[in-house]
Amino acid sequence: RGLALGGVAVVAEESLAGINVGGVAIVSNGSATGINVGGLAVVTDGELAGANLGGLAVVADGNMMGVNLGGLATVAEGNMTGLNLGGLASVADGNMRGLSLGGLAVVANGGLRGINAGGLAAVADGQIEGLNVGGLAVVAGDRLKGFSIGGLAVVGNGGVRGLSLAGLAVVAGQGRVGGISVAAVAVESSEAIDGLAVGGWRVRAPELHGLAVSIAQTRSTDLTGLGIGVYNEVRGVQKGITIGVYNDARRLNGFQIGLLNRARNNPPPFEYLPILNAHID
């Protein structure tokens, strides 16, 4: 307890509390609380709380709370809360909350919440919430909520909500895409897309609600709202308007505007019409 200075290391068999400085390392077989500075590493077998700086790494076998800076990595076997910075990575086996930065990656085996940025990726096996940036990707094993930017992709296996920007694709594996989603290539969901979706090549989902815009194609089973693309395909019910070169709806309840329009529930010769086709139930 108090002030501990070690030319090589400060080592505690039980716990550390106070200001601890070790030329090479700070090591505690229990918890460490306060200000801990290790030339190479700060390592605890228990909880780590306070301000912790390791030239190479800050590692806790339990939870980590406070300001944690590791030259290469910041790693917690439990939850990580506060300001966490790893030159290469910030990693938590549990949940990560606060401001988390990793030169290559920010990774949480649980959820990720707050401001999270990884040079290559921000990844969580659970839910991600807040402002999330990945040089290549932002990936959530569960739901992704907030403002997310991925150089290549933004992926939420349980759904994507909020403002999502991706160099290639915004994808929801098992949930809905909602809010504003913009991708150079595609915006896709296995269930539904709600709000504004802009995909350079394609916007695709079983259900499209709102405004879907694509240079090439919008594809859905049911569409409610406005679809804009060279080719707009609605394999079920269209309630609203599609604008494109070719529009095709199995059951139209609205308007099609394009070079050629097909409303399959219109009787001949009105099934195919140029410029404008309409059917109102």
KERO-996458 format. One record per residue: x, y, z of N, C-alpha, C, O, CB in turn. Coordinates in steps of 0.2 Angstrom, whole numbers, padded with zeros to 4 digits, always signed. Atoms other than C-alpha are relative to their C-alpha. Glycine has a CB too. Example, Ala and Ser with C-alpha at 12.3 -4.5 7.8 and 13.67 -1.06 7.14 Angstrom:
+0004-0006+0000+0062-0022+0039+0004+0006+0000+0009+0005+0003-0005+0000+0006-0004-0006-0001+0068-0005+0036-0004+0005+0003-0001+0011+0004+0002+0002-0007
This chain:
+0004-0006+0000+0000+0000+0000+0004+0006+0000+0009+0007+0004-0005+0000+0006-0003-0007+0000+0006+0018-0004+0004+0000-0006+0002+0000-0012+0004+0000+0006-0004-0001+0006+0021+0021-0015+0005-0005+0000+0009-0007+0005+0004+0007+0001-0005+0005+0001+0032+0007-0022+0004+0001-0006+0001+0002-0011-0004-0007+0000-0005-0001+0006+0047+0009-0033+0004-0006-0001+0008-0008+0004+0004+0007+0000-0004+0006+0001+0056-0006-0041+0005+0002-0006+0002+0003-0011-0003-0006+0000-0005-0001+0006+0072-0004-0052-0002-0004-0005-0002-0003-0011+0007+0000+0002+0002+0005+0005+0067-0020-0060-0008-0001+0000-0011-0001-0005+0004-0006+0001+0008+0002+0000+0049-0024-0054-0002+0002+0007+0001+0002+0012-0001-0007-0002+0004+0000-0007+0036-0022-0040-0004-0006-0001-0008-0006-0005-0004+0007+0000+0003+0006+0000+0029-0038-0036-0004-0001+0007-0001+0000+0012+0005-0006-0001+0004+0001-0006+0014-0042-0024-0003-0007+0000-0005-0009-0005-0005+0006+0001+0003+0007+0000+0009-0059-0018-0007+0000+0001-0011-0004-0001+0003-0004+0006+0007+0000-0002-0008-0053-0013-0003+0006-0005-0007+0004-0009-0002+0001+0007+0003-0006+0004-0013-0035-0020+0005+0006+0001+0009+0006+0005-0006+0001+0003-0004-0006+0000-0006-0018-0024-0005+0006+0000-0010+0005-0003+0004+0001-0007+0004-0006+0000-0014-0001-0020+0004+0006+0001+0009+0006+0006-0005-0001+0006-0003-0006+0000-0007+0016-0023+0004+0002-0006+0001+0001-0011+0005+0000+0006-0004-0002+0006+0007+0022-0034+0006-0005-0001+0010-0005+0004+0003+0007+0000-0005+0005+0001+0018+0008-0041+0004+0001-0007+0001+0001-0012-0004-0007+0000-0004-0001+0006+0032+0010-0053+0006-0005+0000+0010-0006+0004+0003+0007+0000-0005+0005+0001+0043-0004-0060+0004+0001-0006+0001+0002-0012-0003-0007+0000-0004-0001+0006+0058-0002-0072-0002-0005-0006-0002-0003-0012+0007-0001+0001+0002+0005+0005+0052-0018-0081-0007-0002+0001-0011-0002-0004+0004-0007+0001+0007+0003-0001+0036-0024-0073-0003+0002+0006+0000+0003+0011-0001-0007-0002+0004+0000-0006+0022-0022-0061-0004-0006+0000-0008-0008-0005-0005+0006+0001+0004+0007-0001+0015-0039-0055-0003-0001+0006-0001+0000+0012+0005-0006-0001+0004+0001-0006+0001-0043-0043-0003-0007-0001-0007-0008-0006-0005+0006+0001+0003+0006+0000-0005-0060-0039-0008+0000+0002-0012-0004+0001+0003-0005+0004+0007-0002-0001-0021-0052-0034-0002+0006-0004-0001+0006-0010-0001+0001+0008+0002-0006+0003-0028-0035-0038+0005+0005+0000+0010+0005+0004-0007+0003+0003-0004-0005+0000-0020-0019-0042-0004+0007-0001-0008+0007-0006+0006+0000-0005+0005-0006+0001-0028-0002-0039+0005+0007+0001+0009+0007+0005-0005+0000+0006-0003-0006+0000-0021+0016-0042+0004+0002-0006+0001+0001-0011+0005+0000+0006-0004-0002+0006-0007+0022-0053+0006-0006-0001+0010-0006+0004+0003+0007+0000-0004+0006+0001+0003+0007-0060+0004+0001-0007+0001+0002-0012-0003-0007+0000-0004-0001+0006+0018+0010-0072+0005-0005-0001+0009-0006+0004+0003+0007+0000-0006+0005+0001+0029-0004-0079+0003+0001-0007+0000+0002-0012-0004-0007+0000-0004-0001+0006+0043-0002-0092-0002-0004-0006-0003-0002-0011+0007-0001+0001+0002+0004+0005+0037-0017-0101-0007-0002+0001-0011-0002-0004+0004-0007+0000+0007+0002-0001+0021-0023-0093-0003+0001+0007+0001+0002+0012+0000-0007-0001+0004+0000-0007+0008-0021-0079-0005-0006-0001-0009-0007-0005-0004+0006+0001+0003+0006+0000+0001-0038-0075-0004-0002+0007+0000-0002+0012+0004-0006-0002+0003+0002-0006-0012-0044-0062-0004-0006-0001-0007-0007-0007-0005+0006+0002+0004+0006+0000-0020-0060-0058-0007+0001+0002-0011-0004+0002+0003-0005+0005+0006-0002-0002-0035-0051-0052-0003+0006-0004-0001+0007-0010-0001+0001+0007+0003-0006+0003-0044-0035-0055+0005+0006+0000+0010+0007+0004-0006+0003+0004-0004-0006+0001-0035-0019-0062-0004+0006+0000-0008+0006-0005+0005-0001-0006+0004-0006+0000-0042-0002-0058+0005+0006+0001+0009+0006+0005-0005+0000+0005-0004-0006-0001-0035+0016-0060+0003+0002-0006+0000+0001-0012+0005-0001+0005-0004-0002+0006-0022+0022-0072+0006-0004-0001+0010-0005+0004+0003+0008+0001-0005+0005+0001-0011+0009-0079+0004+0001-0007+0001+0001-0012-0003-0007+0000-0004-0001+0006+0003+0010-0092+0006-0005+0000+0010-0006+0005+0004+0007+0000-0005+0005+0001+0014-0004-0099+0003+0001-0007+0000+0002-0012-0003-0007+0000-0003-0002+0006+0027-0001-0112-0002-0005-0005-0002-0003-0011+0008-0001+0001+0002+0005+0005+0022-0017-0121-0007-0002+0002-0011-0002-0003+0004-0006+0001+0007+0003-0001+0006-0023-0112-0003+0002+0007+0001+0003+0012+0000-0007-0001+0004-0001-0007-0007-0020-0098-0005-0006-0001-0009-0007-0005-0004+0007+0001+0004+0006+0000-0015-0037-0094-0003-0001+0007+0001-0001+0012+0005-0006-0002+0004+0002-0006-0028-0042-0081-0003-0006-0001-0007-0007-0006-0005+0006+0002+0003+0006+0000-0034-0059-0077-0007+0001+0002-0011-0004+0001+0003-0005+0004+0007-0001-0001-0050-0051-0071-0003+0006-0004-0001+0007-0009-0001+0001+0008+0002-0006+0003-0059-0035-0074+0005+0006-0001+0010+0006+0004-0006+0003+0003-0004-0006+0001-0050-0019-0080-0004+0006+0000-0009+0007-0004+0005-0001-0006+0004-0006+0000-0056-0002-0076+0004+0006+0001+0009+0006+0004-0005+0000+0006-0004-0006-0001-0049+0016-0078+0003+0002-0007+0000+0001-0012+0005-0001+0005-0004-0002+0006-0036+0022-0090+0005-0005-0001+0010-0006+0003+0003+0007+0001-0005+0005+0001-0026+0008-0098+0003+0001-0006+0000+0001-0012-0004-0007+0001-0004-0001+0006-0012+0010-0110+0005-0005-0001+0009-0006+0004+0003+0007+0000-0005+0005+0002-0002-0004-0118+0004+0002-0006+0000+0003-0011-0003-0007+0000-0004-0001+0007+0012-0001-0131-0002-0004-0005-0003-0002-0011+0007+0000+0001+0002+0005+0005+0007-0017-0140-0008-0002+0001-0012-0002-0003+0004-0006+0000+0007+0003-0001-0009-0023-0131-0003+0002+0007+0001+0003+0012+0000-0007-0001+0004+0000-0007-0022-0020-0117-0005-0006+0000-0009-0006-0005-0003+0007+0000+0004+0006+0000-0030-0036-0112-0003-0002+0007+0000-0001+0012+0005-0006-0002+0004+0002-0006-0043-0041-0099-0004-0007-0001-0007-0007-0006-0005+0006+0002+0003+0006+0001-0049-0058-0096-0008+0000+0002-0012-0004+0001+0003-0006+0005+0007-0002-0002-0065-0050-0089-0003+0005-0004-0001+0006-0010-0001+0001+0008+0003-0006+0003-0074-0034-0093+0006+0006+0000+0010+0006+0004-0006+0003+0004-0005-0006+0001-0064-0018-0099-0004+0006+0000-0009+0007-0004+0004-0001-0006+0004-0006+0000-0071-0001-0094+0004+0006+0001+0009+0006+0005-0005+0000+0006-0004-0006+0000-0064+0016-0097+0003+0002-0006+0001+0001-0012+0005+0000+0006-0004-0002+0006-0051+0023-0109+0005-0006+0000+0010-0007+0004+0004+0007+0001-0004+0006+0001-0042+0008-0116+0004+0001-0007+0000+0001-0012-0004-0007+0000-0004-0001+0006-0028+0010-0129+0006-0006+0000+0010-0006+0004+0003+0007+0000-0005+0005+0001-0017-0004-0136+0003+0001-0007+0000+0002-0012-0003-0007-0001-0003-0001+0006-0004-0001-0149-0002-0004-0006-0003-0002-0012+0008+0000+0001+0002+0005+0005-0009-0016-0159-0007-0002+0002-0012-0002-0003+0004-0007+0000+0007+0003-0001-0025-0022-0150-0002+0002+0007+0002+0002+0012-0001-0007-0001+0003+0000-0007-0037-0019-0135-0005-0006+0000-0009-0006-0005-0004+0007+0001+0004+0007+0000-0045-0036-0131-0003-0001+0007+0000+0000+0012+0005-0006-0002+0004+0002-0006-0058-0041-0118-0004-0006-0001-0007-0007-0006-0005+0006+0003+0003+0006+0000-0064-0058-0114-0008+0001+0002-0012-0004+0000+0003-0005+0004+0007-0002-0002-0080-0050-0107-0003+0006-0004-0001+0006-0010-0001+0002+0007+0003-0006+0003-0089-0033-0111+0006+0005+0000+0010+0005+0004-0006+0002+0003-0005-0005+0000-0079-0018-0116-0004+0007-0001-0009+0007-0005+0005+0000-0006+0004-0007+0000-0086+0000-0112+0004+0006+0001+0009+0005+0004-0005-0001+0005-0003-0006-0001-0080+0017-0114+0004+0002-0007+0001+0002-0012+0006+0000+0005-0004-0001+0006-0066+0023-0127+0005-0005-0001+0010-0005+0004+0003+0008+0001-0005+0005+0001-0057+0009-0134+0003+0000-0007+0000+0001-0012-0004-0007+0001-0004-0001+0006-0043+0010-0147+0005-0005-0001+0008-0007+0004+0003+0007+0000-0005+0005+0001-0032-0003-0155+0003+0002-0007-0001+0003-0012-0003-0007+0000-0003-0001+0007-0019+0000-0169-0002-0004-0005-0003-0002-0011+0007+0000+0001+0003+0004+0004-0025-0015-0177-0007-0002+0001-0011-0002-0004+0004-0007+0000+0007+0002-0002-0041-0021-0168-0002+0002+0007+0002+0002+0011+0000-0007-0002+0003+0000-0007-0053-0019-0154-0005-0006+0000-0009-0006-0004-0004+0007+0001+0003+0006+0000-0060-0035-0149-0003-0002+0007+0000-0001+0012+0005-0006-0002+0003+0002-0006-0073-0040-0136-0004-0007-0001-0007-0008-0006-0005+0005+0002+0003+0007+0001-0079-0058-0133-0007+0001+0002-0012-0003+0001+0003-0005+0005+0007-0002-0002-0095-0050-0125-0002+0006-0005-0002+0005-0011+0000+0002+0007+0002-0006+0004-0102-0033-0130+0005+0005+0000+0010+0005+0003-0007+0002+0003-0004-0006+0001-0094-0017-0136-0004+0006+0000-0009+0007-0004+0004-0001-0007+0004-0006+0000-0101+0000-0131+0004+0006+0001+0009+0006+0005-0005-0001+0006-0004-0007-0001-0095+0018-0132+0003+0002-0007+0000+0001-0012+0005-0001+0005-0004-0002+0006-0082+0024-0145+0005-0005-0001+0010-0006+0004+0003+0008+0001-0004+0006+0002-0073+0010-0153+0004+0001-0006+0000+0001-0011-0003-0007+0001-0004-0001+0006-0059+0011-0166+0005-0004-0001+0010-0005+0004+0002+0007-0001-0005+0005+0001-0048-0002-0173+0003+0002-0007-0001+0002-0012-0002-0007+0000-0003-0001+0006-0035+0001-0187-0003-0005-0006-0004-0002-0012+0007+0000+0000+0003+0005+0005-0042-0015-0196-0007-0001+0002-0011-0001-0003+0004-0006+0000+0007+0003-0002-0057-0020-0186-0002+0002+0007+0002+0002+0011-0001-0007-0002+0003+0000-0006-0069-0017-0172-0005-0006+0000-0009-0006-0004-0004+0007+0002+0003+0006+0000-0076-0034-0167-0003-0002+0007+0001-0001+0012+0004-0006-0003+0003+0003-0006-0088-0041-0154-0004-0006-0001-0008-0006-0006-0004+0006+0004+0004+0006+0000-0096-0058-0151-0007+0002+0002-0011-0002+0000+0003-0005+0004+0007-0002-0002-0111-0049-0144-0002+0006-0003-0001+0007-0009+0000+0001+0008+0003-0006+0003-0119-0032-0147+0005+0005+0000+0009+0006+0005-0006+0002+0004-0004-0006+0000-0110-0016-0152-0005+0006+0000-0009+0006-0004+0004-0001-0007+0004-0006+0000-0117+0001-0148+0005+0006+0001+0010+0005+0004-0005+0000+0006-0004-0006-0001-0110+0018-0150+0003+0003-0007+0000+0001-0012+0005+0000+0005-0003-0002+0006-0098+0026-0162+0006-0005-0002+0010-0006+0003+0003+0007+0001-0005+0005+0002-0088+0012-0171+0003+0001-0006+0000+0002-0012-0004-0007+0000-0004-0001+0007-0074+0013-0184+0005-0006+0000+0008-0008+0004+0004+0007+0001-0004+0005+0002-0065-0001-0192+0004+0001-0007+0000+0002-0012-0003-0007+0000-0003-0001+0007-0052+0002-0206-0002-0005-0005-0003-0003-0011+0008-0001+0001+0003+0005+0005-0058-0014-0214-0007-0001+0002-0012-0001-0003+0004-0006+0000+0007+0002-0002-0074-0019-0204-0002+0002+0007+0003+0002+0011+0000-0007-0002+0003+0000-0006-0085-0017-0190-0005-0006+0000-0009-0006-0004-0004+0007+0002+0003+0006+0000-0092-0034-0185-0003-0001+0007+0000-0001+0012+0004-0006-0003+0003+0002-0006-0105-0038-0172-0003-0007-0001-0007-0008-0005-0006+0005+0002+0003+0006+0000-0110-0056-0168-0008+0000+0002-0011-0004+0000+0003-0005+0005+0007-0001-0001-0127-0049-0162-0002+0006-0003+0000+0007-0009-0001+0000+0008+0003-0006+0003-0135-0032-0165+0005+0005+0000+0009+0006+0005-0006+0002+0004-0005-0006+0001-0125-0017-0171-0005+0006+0000-0009+0007-0004+0004-0001-0007+0004-0006+0000-0132+0000-0166+0004+0006+0001+0009+0006+0004-0005-0001+0006-0004-0006+0000-0126+0018-0168+0003+0002-0006+0000+0001-0012+0005-0001+0005-0004-0003+0006-0114+0026-0180+0006-0004-0001+0011-0005+0003+0002+0008+0001-0005+0005+0001-0103+0013-0188+0003+0001-0007-0001+0003-0012-0003-0007+0000-0003-0002+0006-0090+0016-0202+0005-0006-0001+0009-0008+0003+0004+0006+0000-0005+0005+0002-0081+0001-0210+0003+0001-0007-0001+0002-0012-0004-0007+0000-0003-0001+0007-0068+0003-0224-0003-0005-0005-0004-0003-0011+0007-0001+0001+0003+0005+0005-0075-0013-0232-0007-0002+0002-0011-0002-0002+0005-0006+0000+0007+0003-0002-0090-0019-0222-0002+0002+0007+0002+0003+0011+0000-0007-0001+0004+0000-0006-0102-0016-0208-0005-0005+0001-0009-0006-0003-0004+0007+0001+0003+0006+0000-0109-0032-0202-0003-0001+0007+0000+0000+0012+0004-0006-0001+0003+0001-0006-0122-0035-0188-0004-0007-0001-0009-0007-0004-0005+0006+0002+0003+0007+0001-0127-0054-0187-0007+0000+0003-0012-0004+0001+0004-0005+0003+0007+0000-0003-0142-0049-0176-0004+0007-0003-0009+0008+0000+0001+0001+0007+0004-0006+0002-0147-0033-0186+0005+0006+0000+0010+0006+0004-0006+0001+0004-0003-0006+0000-0140-0016-0190-0005+0006+0001-0009+0007-0003+0005+0001-0007+0005-0005-0001-0148+0000-0183+0005+0007+0000+0010+0006+0003-0004-0001+0006-0004-0007-0001-0142+0019-0185+0002+0002-0007-0001+0001-0012+0005-0001+0005-0003-0003+0006-0131+0027-0197+0006-0005-0002+0011-0005+0002+0003+0007+0000-0006+0005+0001-0119+0014-0206+0002+0002-0007-0001+0003-0012-0003-0007+0000-0004-0002+0006-0106+0018-0219+0005-0005-0002+0009-0007+0003+0003+0007+0000-0005+0005+0001-0096+0005-0228+0003+0001-0007-0001+0003-0012-0003-0007+0001-0003+0000+0007-0084+0004-0243-0003-0005-0005-0004-0003-0010+0008-0001+0001+0003+0005+0004-0091-0012-0249-0008-0001+0002-0012-0001-0003+0004-0006+0000+0007+0002-0001-0107-0018-0240-0002+0001+0008+0002+0001+0012+0000-0007-0001+0003+0000-0007-0118-0016-0225-0005-0006+0000-0009-0007-0004-0005+0007+0001+0003+0007+0000-0125-0033-0220-0003-0002+0007+0000-0001+0012+0005-0005-0002+0003+0003-0006-0137-0040-0207-0001-0007-0001-0005-0009-0006-0007+0004+0002+0001+0008+0001-0136-0059-0206-0006-0002+0002-0009-0006-0002+0006-0003+0004+0006+0003-0003-0151-0063-0195-0005+0005+0002-0010+0003+0004+0001-0005+0005+0004-0006-0002-0159-0046-0192-0002+0005-0005-0001+0003-0011+0002+0003+0006+0002-0005+0005-0165-0030-0200+0005+0005+0000+0009+0006+0004-0007+0003+0003-0004-0006+0001-0156-0015-0207-0004+0006+0001-0009+0006-0003+0004+0000-0007+0004-0006-0001-0163+0001-0200+0004+0006+0000+0010+0006+0002-0004-0001+0006-0003-0006-0001-0159+0019-0201+0002+0003-0007-0001+0002-0012+0006+0000+0005-0004-0002+0006-0147+0026-0214+0006-0004-0002+0010-0005+0002+0002+0008+0000-0005+0005+0002-0136+0013-0223+0002+0002-0007-0001+0002-0012-0002-0007+0000-0003-0002+0006-0124+0018-0237+0006-0004-0001+0011-0005+0003+0002+0008+0000-0006+0004+0002-0112+0006-0246+0001+0001-0007-0003+0002-0011-0001-0007+0002-0002-0001+0007-0102+0007-0262-0003-0006-0004-0004-0005-0010+0007+0001-0001+0002+0005+0004-0108-0010-0267-0007-0003+0002-0011-0003-0002+0005-0006+0001+0006+0003-0002-0122-0018-0257-0003+0002+0007+0001+0003+0011+0000-0007-0001+0003+0000-0006-0134-0016-0243-0005-0006+0000-0010-0006-0004-0004+0007+0002+0004+0007+0000-0142-0033-0238-0002-0002+0007+0001+0000+0012+0004-0005-0003+0003+0002-0006-0153-0040-0225-0003-0007-0001-0007-0008-0006-0004+0005+0004+0004+0007+0001-0160-0058-0222-0007+0001+0002-0011-0003+0000+0003-0005+0004+0007-0001-0002-0176-0050-0215-0003+0006-0003-0007+0005-0007+0000+0001+0008+0003-0006+0003-0179-0032-0219+0005+0006+0000+0009+0006+0004-0007+0002+0004-0004-0006+0000-0172-0015-0223-0005+0006+0001-0010+0006-0003+0004+0001-0007+0005-0005-0002-0181+0000-0215+0004+0007-0001+0010+0007+0002-0003-0001+0007-0003-0006+0001-0177+0018-0219+0003+0002-0006+0000+0000-0011+0006+0001+0006-0004-0001+0006-0164+0024-0231+0006-0004-0002+0010-0005+0003+0002+0008+0000-0005+0004+0002-0153+0012-0240+0003+0001-0007-0001+0002-0012-0003-0008+0000-0003-0001+0007-0141+0016-0254+0006-0005-0001+0011-0005+0003+0003+0008+0000-0005+0005+0002-0131+0002-0262+0002+0002-0007-0002+0002-0012-0002-0007+0001-0002-0002+0007-0120+0006-0277-0002-0005-0005-0004-0004-0011+0007+0000+0000+0002+0005+0005-0123-0011-0285-0007-0003+0002-0011-0004-0003+0005-0006+0001+0006+0003-0002-0138-0018-0275-0003+0001+0007+0001+0002+0011+0001-0008-0001+0004+0000-0007-0151-0016-0261-0004-0006+0000-0009-0006-0004-0003+0007+0001+0004+0006+0001-0158-0033-0257-0002-0002+0007+0002-0002+0012+0004-0005-0003+0003+0002-0006-0170-0039-0243-0007-0003-0001-0010-0001-0006+0000+0005+0006+0007+0002+0001-0186-0049-0241-0005+0005+0000-0010+0005-0004-0002-0006+0005+0004-0006+0000-0194-0033-0236+0004+0006+0000+0009+0007+0003-0004+0000+0007-0003-0007+0001-0190-0015-0241-0005+0005+0002-0010+0005+0000+0003+0001-0007+0005-0005-0002-0198-0001-0231+0004+0007+0000+0009+0007+0003-0003-0002+0007-0003-0007+0000-0194+0017-0235+0003+0002-0007-0001+0001-0012+0006+0000+0005-0003-0002+0006-0182+0023-0248+0006-0005-0002+0011-0005+0002+0002+0007+0000-0006+0005+0002-0170+0010-0257+0003+0003-0007-0001+0004-0012-0002-0007-0001-0003-0003+0006-0158+0017-0270+0006-0004-0002+0011-0005+0002+0002+0008+0001-0005+0003+0002-0146+0008-0281+0001+0001-0007-0003+0003-0011-0001-0008+0001-0001-0001+0007-0137+0011-0297-0002-0006-0005-0005-0005-0010+0008+0001-0002+0001+0006+0004-0140-0007-0303-0007-0003+0001-0011-0003-0003+0005-0005+0001+0006+0004-0001-0154-0016-0294-0002+0001+0007+0002+0001+0012+0002-0007-0001+0003+0001-0007-0166-0016-0279-0004-0006-0001-0008-0007-0006-0004+0006+0002+0003+0006+0000-0173-0033-0275-0003-0002+0006+0000-0001+0012+0004-0006-0002+0003+0001-0006-0186-0038-0263-0006-0005-0001-0008-0006-0007-0003+0006+0004+0006+0003+0000-0201-0049-0259-0006+0004+0000-0010+0004-0004-0001-0006+0005+0006-0005-0001-0212-0035-0253+0004+0007+0001+0009+0007+0004-0004-0001+0006-0003-0007-0001-0208-0016-0255-0006+0005+0002-0011+0005-0001+0003+0002-0007+0005-0005-0002-0217-0002-0246+0004+0006+0000+0008+0007+0004-0003-0002+0007-0003-0006+0000-0211+0015-0251+0003+0002-0007-0001+0001-0012+0006+0000+0005-0003-0002+0006-0199+0020-0265+0006-0004-0002+0011-0004+0002+0001+0008+0000-0006+0003+0002-0187+0010-0275+0003+0003-0006-0001+0004-0011-0001-0008-0001-0003-0003+0006-0175+0017-0287+0007-0004-0002+0011-0005+0002+0003+0008+0001-0005+0004+0002-0163+0007-0298-0001-0001-0008-0006+0000-0010+0001-0006+0004+0000+0002+0007-0159+0002-0316-0006-0006-0001-0010-0005-0005+0006-0002-0003+0005+0005+0000-0169-0014-0312-0003-0001+0007+0001-0002+0012+0004-0007-0002+0004+0001-0006-0182-0015-0298-0004-0006+0000-0009-0006-0004-0004+0007+0002+0003+0006+0000-0188-0032-0294-0004-0001+0006-0001-0001+0012+0004-0006-0002+0005+0001-0006-0203-0035-0282-0003-0007-0001-0008-0007-0005-0005+0006+0002+0003+0007+0001-0207-0054-0281-0006-0001+0004-0009-0006+0002+0005-0005+0002+0007+0001-0003-0222-0051-0270-0004+0006-0001-0006+0008-0007+0001-0001+0008+0005-0006+0000-0232-0035-0266+0004+0006+0000+0008+0007+0004-0005+0000+0006-0003-0006+0000-0226-0018-0271-0006+0005+0002-0011+0006-0001+0003+0002-0007+0005-0005-0002-0235-0004-0261+0004+0007+0000+0008+0008+0004-0003-0001+0007-0004-0006+0001-0228+0012-0268+0003+0001-0007-0001+0000-0011+0006+0000+0005-0002-0002+0006-0217+0018-0282+0007-0003-0001+0011-0003+0003+0000+0008-0001-0007+0002+0003-0202+0011-0292+0002+0004-0006-0003+0005-0010+0000-0008-0001-0002-0004+0006-0192+0021-0304+0007-0003-0002+0011-0004+0001+0002+0007+0002-0005+0003+0003-0180+0013-0316+0000-0001-0007-0005+0002-0010+0002-0007+0003+0000+0001+0007-0176+0007-0333-0005-0006-0001-0009-0006-0006+0007-0003-0003+0005+0006+0000-0186-0010-0330-0002-0001+0007+0002-0002+0012+0003-0006-0003+0003+0001-0006-0198-0012-0316-0004-0006+0000-0008-0007-0005-0004+0006+0003+0004+0006+0000-0206-0029-0312-0003-0001+0007+0001-0002+0012+0005-0006-0002+0004+0001-0006-0219-0032-0298-0005-0006-0001-0009-0006-0006-0003+0006+0003+0005+0005+0001-0229-0048-0296-0007+0002+0002-0011+0001-0001+0002-0006+0005+0006-0002-0002-0242-0039-0287+0001+0008+0001+0003+0010+0007-0004-0003+0006-0001-0007+0000-0243-0020-0290-0005+0004+0004-0011+0002+0002+0002+0003-0007+0005-0004-0003-0252-0008-0278+0003+0007+0000+0005+0009+0006-0002-0003+0007-0003-0007+0000-0245+0009-0284+0002+0001-0007-0002+0000-0011+0007+0000+0005-0003-0002+0006-0234+0015-0298+0007-0002-0002+0011-0003+0002-0001+0008-0001-0006+0002+0002-0220+0010-0309+0002+0005-0006-0002+0007-0010+0000-0007-0003-0002-0005+0005-0210+0023-0319+0006-0002-0003+0011-0003+0000+0001+0007+0003-0007+0003+0003-0197+0017-0332-0001-0001-0007-0007+0000-0010+0002-0006+0003+0000+0001+0008-0193+0013-0350-0005-0006-0001-0009-0006-0006+0007-0002-0002+0005+0006+0000-0203-0004-0347-0002-0002+0007+0002-0003+0011+0003-0006-0004+0003+0001-0007-0214-0008-0333-0005-0006-0001-0009-0007-0005-0004+0006+0003+0004+0006+0000-0222-0025-0329-0004-0001+0007+0000-0001+0012+0004-0006-0001+0004+0001-0006-0236-0027-0317-0004-0006-0001-0009-0007-0005-0005+0006+0002+0003+0006+0002-0241-0045-0317-0007-0001+0002-0010-0006+0000+0005-0006+0003+0007+0001-0002-0257-0043-0308-0005+0005-0005-0011+0005-0004-0001+0002+0007+0004-0003+0005-0263-0032-0323-0002-0004-0005+0002-0008-0008+0003+0007-0002+0002+0004+0006-0273-0040-0337+0003+0002-0006+0005+0008-0007-0008+0000-0001-0003-0002+0007-0266-0040-0355-0005+0005-0003-0011+0004-0002+0001-0006-0004-0007-0002+0002-0262-0028-0363+0004+0004+0005+0009+0007+0003+0000+0003-0007-0003-0005-0005-0258-0018-0347+0005-0003+0004+0008+0000+0009-0006+0003+0004-0005+0003-0005-0246-0031-0339+0007+0004-0002+0010+0006+0003+0000-0007-0002-0006-0003+0002-0232-0023-0349-0002+0007-0003-0006+0008-0008+0004-0004-0006+0001-0007+0003-0232-0004-0352+0006+0004+0000+0010+0004+0005-0006+0003+0004-0005-0005-0001-0219+0009-0356-0001+0006+0004-0007+0008+0005+0003+0002-0008+0001-0007-0004-0216+0025-0346-0003-0001+0006+0000+0001+0012-0003+0005-0005+0004+0000-0007-0229+0022-0333-0005-0006+0000-0008-0007-0005-0004+0006+0001+0005+0005-0001-0239+0007-0326-0003+0001+0007+0001+0004+0011+0003-0007-0001+0003-0002-0006-0251+0008-0312-0005-0006+0002-0008-0008-0003-0003+0007+0001+0006+0004-0002-0263-0003-0302-0001+0002+0008+0004+0002+0012+0002-0008+0000+0002-0002-0007-0272+0003-0286-0006-0005+0002-0011-0005-0001-0003+0007+0000+0006+0004-0002-0282-0010-0276-0005+0004+0004-0009+0001+0007+0004-0005+0005
